[in-house]
Amino acid sequence: MHTSVSVLLIEDDRDDYLLTSELLEEIGEGTYVLQWADCYEDGVEALFTGAPDLCLLDYRLGEKTGLELLREVVARGCTTPIVLLTGQSERSLDVEAMKAGAVDYLVKGEFGPRQLERSIRYAVERNRSLKALRELNAELQHARNQATAASHAKSMFLASVSHEFRTPLNAILGYSELLHEQLVENHDQELADDVRRIHSAGTHLLSLVSDILDLSKIEAGKLDLVTHAFDLEALIVEINEAIRPLVGRNENSYCCRCNGVGEMVSDPTRLRQVLLNLLGNACKFTSRGSIELLVERRQACSRDFDTAGETMPLPGVDCVEFTIRDTGIGMTTAQMQRLFAGFSQVDADVTRRYGGTGLGLSISRRLCRMMGGEIFVDSEFGVGSTIRVRLPARIAAVVPA
């Protein structure tokens, strides 16, 4: 040891105190400041008030034992490394001392200056490392708390701003629809087309604001699912009608297969949002190609709802799988790695060419996970993409109430 080390000896025998003092002097390396407490009570007080670097603790302390003292001070939060000294060499006592919190165990009469120095050095260095680790963990926890608070504040701000945007936007959309109808009736096609463009731009902006609002609610833990039983085939019919204008925009063909899937118990509003988002992306990134939606129902396995799950079947649980295939631009492996990041599209060029915030897929995955399911993506650049949404047919089957 090359620095001064404060050593507290809790020992009720003066001869053993003198022997310990001589052993420390014989080490001849560094400086040891020895403090002596000759009873249980004084030892406890010295540990908490004297702040020693190390404690050498005798096993026998009158009517009490060093193990009793060790357990008491550890329970009270003492972090000083303690080495137990005893005249016994029983294995059971060794193990008991370690379980109680001792960092080492030395048998009196069986160790010399070298063994004592080694025990002190290891104990002190280990304690310094643990102290540094505790301080680092405290700093990390503080940073984590700050980040959590900042994230919550951001989510609350986004929710507030998004809500304030929606009110005037809805008014703009409503008035533009009325104005468009009047212009059409008056056969003023040129102005009607301009108003239609205003309405289209407003609808797009409202969609972006809704995405931001949904994301802020999810991050703040304030987006709740409204689950009930519904006819899945009827929902798919609604989705097909809603998606057809987008399909025709890029001269794509669309095919949907959905038979015998029956009833689901989930949140139909959020399911509709996920499917329209994914189908909308397929339409946007596909030109003069084909888009397919396949809906199937089968027995579930844990891997359906967890990418790291097993293939063992889940008794009594059905999986509804929605497969969306397109022949669009596809993605590279590098682009796939950023696919579900919020406010990010596959690359800057895609953002410039196709627009959007990149929130849709991130929100869709979070909604799927809230409903107990998962999204799986396969894609090949220049060939197309296949996205599979797998959800439990009854959300209560895998999601705690």
ROGU-533029 format. One record per residue (C-alpha): residue number from 1; x negated, y negated, z negated. Coordinates in nm, 4 decimals, padded with zeros to 6 digits. Last residue first. Layout:
BEGIN
SITE   num          x          y          z
SITE   NUM          X          Y          Z
...
// end
This chain:
BEGIN
SITE   num          x          y          z
SITE   401    05.6248    00.6604    01.8147
SITE   400    05.3031    00.8399    01.8948
SITE   399    05.2398    00.8765    02.2711
SITE   398    05.2032    01.2293    02.4124
SITE   397    05.5548    01.3750    02.4196
SITE   396    05.7174    01.0411    02.3345
SITE   395    05.6485    00.9243    02.6909
SITE   394    05.8685    01.1921    02.8418
SITE   393    05.7678    01.2755    03.1986
SITE   392    05.4074    01.2155    03.0915
SITE   391    05.2250    00.9937    03.3404
SITE   390    04.9693    01.0591    03.6122
SITE   389    04.8972    00.7822    03.8618
SITE   388    04.6867    00.9057    04.1513
SITE   387    04.5156    00.6661    04.3908
SITE   386    04.3828    00.7839    04.7268
SITE   385    04.1753    00.5459    04.9358
SITE   384    04.0812    00.4927    05.2996
SITE   383    03.8291    00.5784    05.5706
SITE   382    03.5986    00.2765    05.6072
SITE   381    03.4393    00.3338    05.2673
SITE   380    03.5639    00.6523    05.1076
SITE   379    03.7931    00.6420    04.8081
SITE   378    03.9155    00.8532    04.5196
SITE   377    04.0913    00.6872    04.2237
SITE   376    04.2493    00.8291    03.9064
SITE   375    04.4934    00.6313    03.6921
SITE   374    04.5918    00.7475    03.3420
SITE   373    04.8892    00.8316    03.1235
SITE   372    05.0337    00.7770    02.7764
SITE   371    05.2611    00.4855    02.8663
SITE   370    05.0106    00.2419    02.7122
SITE   369    04.7437    00.4119    02.9231
SITE   368    04.9454    00.3480    03.2372
SITE   367    04.9958   -00.0162    03.1371
SITE   366    04.6229   -00.0591    03.0818
SITE   365    04.5456    00.0971    03.4197
SITE   364    04.7985   -00.1248    03.5967
SITE   363    04.6671   -00.4394    03.4249
SITE   362    04.3123   -00.3711    03.5450
SITE   361    04.4399   -00.2805    03.8900
SITE   360    04.6343   -00.6034    03.9256
SITE   359    04.3839   -00.8437    03.7732
SITE   358    04.1614   -00.8830    04.0815
SITE   357    04.2626   -01.2493    04.1051
SITE   356    04.3952   -01.2363    04.4604
SITE   355    04.2636   -01.3240    04.8063
SITE   354    04.2244   -01.0884    05.1039
SITE   353    03.9315   -01.2229    05.3053
SITE   352    03.7566   -01.4364    05.0408
SITE   351    03.8093   -01.1812    04.7645
SITE   350    03.6933   -00.8974    04.9899
SITE   349    03.3746   -01.0901    05.0689
SITE   348    03.3127   -01.1518    04.6980
SITE   347    03.3118   -00.7813    04.6139
SITE   346    03.5356   -00.5024    04.4841
SITE   345    03.7651   -00.7502    04.3176
SITE   344    03.7134   -00.8952    03.9739
SITE   343    03.9249   -01.0975    03.7295
SITE   342    03.9572   -00.7882    03.5068
SITE   341    03.7295   -00.4927    03.5747
SITE   340    03.9183   -00.1868    03.7022
SITE   339    03.7371   -00.1438    04.0342
SITE   338    03.3895   -00.2465    03.9300
SITE   337    03.2427    00.1064    03.9477
SITE   336    03.4411    00.1778    04.2642
SITE   335    03.2596   -00.1041    04.4456
SITE   334    02.9245    00.0612    04.3803
SITE   333    03.0565    00.3961    04.5070
SITE   332    03.1802    00.2301    04.8272
SITE   331    03.5442    00.1449    04.8861
SITE   330    03.8181    00.2070    05.1412
SITE   329    03.9143   -00.0308    05.4254
SITE   328    04.2604    00.1135    05.4723
SITE   327    04.3928    00.4556    05.5658
SITE   326    04.6205    00.4761    05.2611
SITE   325    04.7239    00.7339    05.0058
SITE   324    04.9339    00.6755    04.6953
SITE   323    04.9927    00.9789    04.4722
SITE   322    05.2409    00.9465    04.1852
SITE   321    05.2116    01.2398    03.9447
SITE   320    05.4824    01.3145    03.6886
SITE   319    05.3417    01.5435    03.4182
SITE   318    05.5620    01.7703    03.2095
SITE   317    05.4938    01.8555    02.8448
SITE   316    05.6421    02.1600    02.6678
SITE   315    05.3090    02.3339    02.6235
SITE   314    05.0110    02.1196    02.7297
SITE   313    04.8099    02.3297    02.9759
SITE   312    04.4316    02.3725    02.9270
SITE   311    04.2329    02.1811    03.1874
SITE   310    04.0413    01.9842    02.9277
SITE   309    04.0257    01.6081    02.8818
SITE   308    03.7472    01.3626    02.9681
SITE   307    03.9543    01.1702    03.2246
SITE   306    04.2487    01.1728    02.9833
SITE   305    04.6183    01.1888    03.0789
SITE   304    04.6103    01.4608    03.3440
SITE   303    04.3063    01.6185    03.1768
SITE   302    04.5280    01.7240    02.8846
SITE   301    04.7347    01.9540    03.1054
SITE   300    05.0849    01.8853    03.2299
SITE   299    05.3458    02.1138    03.3832
SITE   298    05.4699    01.9789    03.7147
SITE   297    05.6564    01.6874    03.8749
SITE   296    05.5649    01.5360    04.2103
SITE   295    05.5914    01.1912    04.3742
SITE   294    05.4102    01.1293    04.7046
SITE   293    05.3717    00.7755    04.8405
SITE   292    05.2060    00.7386    05.1799
SITE   291    05.0524    00.4453    05.3653
SITE   290    04.9460    00.4563    05.7291
SITE   289    04.7344    00.2298    05.9472
SITE   288    04.7763   -00.0821    06.1591
SITE   287    04.5939   -00.2808    05.8866
SITE   286    04.5329   -00.1484    05.5362
SITE   285    04.3899   -00.3581    05.2502
SITE   284    04.7078   -00.5567    05.1833
SITE   283    04.9462   -00.2631    05.2239
SITE   282    04.7447   -00.0416    04.9888
SITE   281    04.7211   -00.3288    04.7405
SITE   280    05.0979   -00.3732    04.7515
SITE   279    05.1437    00.0005    04.6966
SITE   278    04.9259   -00.0196    04.3852
SITE   277    05.1024   -00.3287    04.2499
SITE   276    05.4477   -00.1991    04.3386
SITE   275    05.3652    00.1279    04.1605
SITE   274    05.2371   -00.0397    03.8440
SITE   273    05.5214   -00.2939    03.8204
SITE   272    05.7851   -00.0252    03.8790
SITE   271    05.6322    00.1805    03.5972
SITE   270    05.6362   -00.1290    03.3746
SITE   269    06.0055   -00.1879    03.4386
SITE   268    06.0909    00.1822    03.4158
SITE   267    05.9430    00.2160    03.0637
SITE   266    05.9413    00.5900    02.9893
SITE   265    06.1775    00.8840    02.9602
SITE   264    06.1881    01.0303    03.3088
SITE   263    06.4680    01.2140    03.4892
SITE   262    06.4565    01.4462    03.7867
SITE   261    06.1543    01.4992    04.0104
SITE   260    06.3521    01.7138    04.2556
SITE   259    06.2404    01.5332    04.5674
SITE   258    06.0112    01.2363    04.6277
SITE   257    05.8264    01.2042    04.9557
SITE   256    05.7607    00.8532    05.0860
SITE   255    05.6168    00.7540    05.4253
SITE   254    05.5084    00.4092    05.5407
SITE   253    05.3658    00.2892    05.8733
SITE   252    05.1516   -00.0234    05.8905
SITE   251    05.1914   -00.3290    06.1148
SITE   250    05.0056   -00.5585    05.8723
SITE   249    05.3218   -00.7426    05.7573
SITE   248    05.5393   -00.4382    05.8136
SITE   247    05.4296   -00.2619    05.4969
SITE   246    05.4686   -00.5777    05.2909
SITE   245    05.8331   -00.6144    05.4000
SITE   244    05.8902   -00.2427    05.3196
SITE   243    05.7660   -00.2599    04.9588
SITE   242    06.0871   -00.3711    04.7879
SITE   241    06.3064   -00.1158    04.9635
SITE   240    06.0662    00.1673    04.8779
SITE   239    06.0494    00.0509    04.5166
SITE   238    06.4286    00.0607    04.4837
SITE   237    06.4392    00.4130    04.6294
SITE   236    06.1608    00.5158    04.3862
SITE   235    06.3739    00.3945    04.0947
SITE   234    06.6693    00.6038    04.2124
SITE   233    06.4407    00.9093    04.2350
SITE   232    06.3210    00.8504    03.8778
SITE   231    06.6677    00.8486    03.7245
SITE   230    06.6249    00.6821    03.3851
SITE   229    06.5809    00.7715    03.0165
SITE   228    06.4633    00.4945    02.7877
SITE   227    06.1449    00.3137    02.6910
SITE   226    06.0919   -00.0586    02.6428
SITE   225    05.7152   -00.0942    02.6068
SITE   224    05.5722   -00.3764    02.4008
SITE   223    05.3178   -00.6362    02.5122
SITE   222    05.2002   -00.8232    02.2038
SITE   221    04.8645   -00.6534    02.1424
SITE   220    04.6769   -00.9790    02.2087
SITE   219    04.4853   -00.8153    02.4942
SITE   218    04.8083   -00.6760    02.6419
SITE   217    04.9895   -01.0088    02.6083
SITE   216    04.7009   -01.1980    02.7700
SITE   215    04.6928   -00.9491    03.0576
SITE   214    05.0676   -00.9785    03.1136
SITE   213    05.0515   -01.3585    03.1169
SITE   212    04.7594   -01.3578    03.3607
SITE   211    04.9455   -01.1205    03.5936
SITE   210    05.2624   -01.3316    03.5677
SITE   209    05.0635   -01.6437    03.6620
SITE   208    04.9272   -01.4665    03.9698
SITE   207    05.2760   -01.3541    04.0727
SITE   206    05.4101   -01.7067    04.0194
SITE   205    05.1367   -01.8393    04.2494
SITE   204    05.2362   -01.5928    04.5221
SITE   203    05.6019   -01.6865    04.4858
SITE   202    05.5115   -02.0536    04.5035
SITE   201    05.3107   -01.9983    04.8221
SITE   200    05.6024   -01.8105    04.9785
SITE   199    05.8512   -02.0807    04.8747
SITE   198    05.6320   -02.3544    05.0215
SITE   197    05.5932   -02.1492    05.3403
SITE   196    05.9720   -02.1119    05.3599
SITE   195    06.0039   -02.4875    05.3151
SITE   194    05.7777   -02.5407    05.6168
SITE   193    05.9740   -02.2866    05.8215
SITE   192    06.2997   -02.4596    05.7306
SITE   191    06.1482   -02.7936    05.8353
SITE   190    06.0827   -02.6570    06.1842
SITE   189    06.4110   -02.4644    06.2006
SITE   188    06.6395   -02.7620    06.1454
SITE   187    06.9550   -02.5764    06.2464
SITE   186    07.1648   -02.7590    05.9830
SITE   185    07.2609   -02.4236    05.8258
SITE   184    06.8930   -02.3229    05.8292
SITE   183    06.8003   -02.6510    05.6618
SITE   182    07.0627   -02.5977    05.3932
SITE   181    06.9445   -02.2425    05.3202
SITE   180    06.5809   -02.3557    05.2996
SITE   179    06.6729   -02.6351    05.0578
SITE   178    06.8504   -02.3911    04.8285
SITE   177    06.5552   -02.1500    04.8359
SITE   176    06.3101   -02.4374    04.7780
SITE   175    06.5154   -02.5520    04.4780
SITE   174    06.4952   -02.2122    04.3132
SITE   173    06.1277   -02.1586    04.3888
SITE   172    06.0300   -02.5017    04.2560
SITE   171    06.2391   -02.4485    03.9407
SITE   170    06.0790   -02.1104    03.8826
SITE   169    05.7390   -02.2740    03.9210
SITE   168    05.8283   -02.5464    03.6703
SITE   167    05.9059   -02.2861    03.4009
SITE   166    05.6345   -02.0349    03.4897
SITE   165    05.3437   -02.2738    03.4394
SITE   164    05.4246   -02.3416    03.0732
SITE   163    05.4416   -01.9677    03.0052
SITE   162    05.1059   -01.9143    03.1742
SITE   161    04.9493   -02.1912    02.9637
SITE   160    05.0772   -02.0427    02.6381
SITE   159    04.9830   -01.6851    02.7262
SITE   158    04.6410   -01.7924    02.8488
SITE   157    04.5795   -01.9868    02.5275
SITE   156    04.6922   -01.6964    02.3086
SITE   155    04.4676   -01.4578    02.5016
SITE   154    04.1723   -01.6925    02.4722
SITE   153    04.2269   -01.7349    02.0983
SITE   152    04.2433   -01.3570    02.0582
SITE   151    03.9235   -01.3135    02.2588
SITE   150    03.7497   -01.5810    02.0515
SITE   149    03.8611   -01.4149    01.7272
SITE   148    03.7420   -01.0767    01.8514
SITE   147    03.4099   -01.2254    01.9619
SITE   146    03.3636   -01.3930    01.6226
SITE   145    03.4464   -01.0697    01.4412
SITE   144    03.2015   -00.8806    01.6633
SITE   143    02.9292   -01.1358    01.5958
SITE   142    02.9881   -01.1036    01.2223
SITE   141    02.9844   -00.7244    01.2514
SITE   140    02.6594   -00.7422    01.4475
SITE   139    02.5040   -00.9709    01.1872
SITE   138    02.6141   -00.7372    00.9076
SITE   137    02.4781   -00.4390    01.1004
SITE   136    02.1445   -00.6182    01.1413
SITE   135    02.1319   -00.6983    00.7706
SITE   134    02.2116   -00.3373    00.6842
SITE   133    01.9433   -00.2154    00.9259
SITE   132    01.6838   -00.4502    00.7746
SITE   131    01.7761   -00.3229    00.4293
SITE   130    01.7532    00.0373    00.5490
SITE   129    01.4078   -00.0276    00.6944
SITE   128    01.2950   -00.1942    00.3733
SITE   127    01.4307    00.0994    00.1733
SITE   126    01.2422    00.3479    00.3892
SITE   125    00.9230    00.1475    00.3481
SITE   124    00.9649    00.1401   -00.0299
SITE   123    01.0463    00.5114   -00.0614
SITE   122    00.7676    00.6232    00.1724
SITE   121    00.5093    00.4115   -00.0060
SITE   120    00.6192    00.5125   -00.3550
SITE   119    00.6186    00.8862   -00.2735
SITE   118    00.2800    00.8634   -00.1021
SITE   117    00.1281    00.6681   -00.3868
SITE   116    00.2585    00.9229   -00.6394
SITE   115    00.1211    01.2156   -00.4367
SITE   114   -00.2186    01.0480   -00.4073
SITE   113   -00.2331    00.9437   -00.7748
SITE   112   -00.1580    01.2954   -00.9010
SITE   111    00.1440    01.5213   -00.9067
SITE   110    00.2249    01.8491   -01.0833
SITE   109    00.2112    01.7333   -01.4462
SITE   108    00.5554    01.5782   -01.4216
SITE   107    00.7649    01.7111   -01.1356
SITE   106    00.8465    01.4519   -00.8689
SITE   105    01.1777    01.4034   -00.6835
SITE   104    01.2440    01.1582   -00.4008
SITE   103    01.5007    00.9135   -00.2608
SITE   102    01.7455    00.9716   -00.5471
SITE   101    02.1110    00.9182   -00.4565
SITE   100    02.3128    01.1642   -00.6647
SITE    99    02.2971    01.4228   -00.3859
SITE    98    01.9164    01.4016   -00.3841
SITE    97    01.9013    01.4514   -00.7616
SITE    96    02.1365    01.7503   -00.7442
SITE    95    01.9193    01.9131   -00.4783
SITE    94    01.6050    01.8808   -00.6905
SITE    93    01.7924    01.9914   -01.0031
SITE    92    01.9069    02.3087   -00.8249
SITE    91    01.5511    02.3842   -00.7109
SITE    90    01.4257    02.3940   -01.0680
SITE    89    01.0900    02.2292   -01.1291
SITE    88    01.1570    02.0825   -01.4710
SITE    87    00.9347    01.8251   -01.6433
SITE    86    01.1172    01.5484   -01.4662
SITE    85    01.0628    01.2285   -01.2698
SITE    84    01.3367    01.1021   -01.0322
SITE    83    01.2360    00.8491   -00.7656
SITE    82    01.4826    00.5597   -00.7220
SITE    81    01.5026    00.3235   -00.4224
SITE    80    01.6692   -00.0046   -00.5280
SITE    79    02.0060   -00.0418   -00.3527
SITE    78    02.2279   -00.0622   -00.6632
SITE    77    02.5940   -00.0871   -00.5653
SITE    76    02.7719   -00.0121   -00.8922
SITE    75    02.8264    00.3524   -00.7925
SITE    74    02.4520    00.3800   -00.7271
SITE    73    02.3852    00.2396   -01.0772
SITE    72    02.6147    00.4914   -01.2468
SITE    71    02.5068    00.7964   -01.0488
SITE    70    02.1396    00.7290   -01.1179
SITE    69    02.2002    00.6678   -01.4859
SITE    68    02.3824    00.9997   -01.5198
SITE    67    02.1081    01.1721   -01.3219
SITE    66    01.8456    01.0180   -01.5519
SITE    65    02.0021    01.1983   -01.8406
SITE    64    02.1767    01.0959   -02.1595
SITE    63    02.1281    01.1816   -02.5275
SITE    62    01.7731    01.0525   -02.5256
SITE    61    01.6676    00.9618   -02.1736
SITE    60    01.5504    01.2879   -02.0119
SITE    59    01.5245    01.2860   -01.6317
SITE    58    01.2766    00.9995   -01.6190
SITE    57    01.3323    00.7385   -01.3486
SITE    56    01.0581    00.5746   -01.1409
SITE    55    01.2247    00.2702   -00.9822
SITE    54    01.1038    00.0868   -00.6738
SITE    53    01.0891   -00.2667   -00.5319
SITE    52    01.2152   -00.4074   -00.8615
SITE    51    01.5019   -00.6638   -00.8716
SITE    50    01.4622   -00.7436   -01.2440
SITE    49    01.8286   -00.8192   -01.3112
SITE    48    02.0138   -00.5191   -01.1658
SITE    47    01.7561   -00.2454   -01.2252
SITE    46    01.6461   -00.4033   -01.5524
SITE    45    01.9996   -00.3870   -01.6945
SITE    44    02.0371   -00.0182   -01.6116
SITE    43    01.6958    00.0596   -01.7614
SITE    42    01.7693   -00.1370   -02.0780
SITE    41    02.0863    00.0708   -02.1292
SITE    40    01.9163    00.4070   -02.0719
SITE    39    01.6141    00.3483   -02.2910
SITE    38    01.2408    00.2696   -02.2730
SITE    37    01.2363    00.0136   -01.9899
SITE    36    00.8875   -00.0530   -01.8563
SITE    35    00.7749   -00.2889   -01.5807
SITE    34    00.4675   -00.2058   -01.3721
SITE    33    00.3270   -00.4504   -01.1199
SITE    32    00.1384   -00.2454   -00.8628
SITE    31   -00.1281   -00.4061   -00.6437
SITE    30   -00.2655   -00.2614   -00.3217
SITE    29   -00.4797    00.0511   -00.2961
SITE    28   -00.6716    00.1774   -00.5981
SITE    27   -00.4395    00.4698   -00.6640
SITE    26   -00.6146    00.5089   -00.9994
SITE    25   -00.4373    00.2051   -01.1460
SITE    24   -00.0985    00.3548   -01.0614
SITE    23   -00.1975    00.6822   -01.2241
SITE    22   -00.3106    00.4970   -01.5402
SITE    21    00.0243    00.3180   -01.5716
SITE    20    00.2090    00.6466   -01.5263
SITE    19    00.0072    00.8049   -01.8057
SITE    18    00.0714    00.5068   -02.0363
SITE    17    00.4474    00.5332   -01.9733
SITE    16    00.4333    00.9098   -02.0252
SITE    15    00.2694    00.8508   -02.3631
SITE    14    00.5360    00.5924   -02.4528
SITE    13    00.8198    00.8430   -02.4019
SITE    12    01.1669    00.6929   -02.3331
SITE    11    01.1024    00.6367   -01.9574
SITE    10    01.2634    00.4024   -01.7076
SITE     9    00.9626    00.2832   -01.5068
SITE     8    01.0249   -00.0196   -01.2832
SITE     7    00.7682   -00.0757   -01.0082
SITE     6    00.7112   -00.4118   -00.8374
SITE     5    00.4901   -00.3621   -00.5341
SITE     4    00.2221   -00.6121   -00.4286
SITE     3    00.1114   -00.5624   -00.0711
SITE     2   -00.1457   -00.3357    00.0990
SITE     1    00.0000    00.0000    00.0000
// end
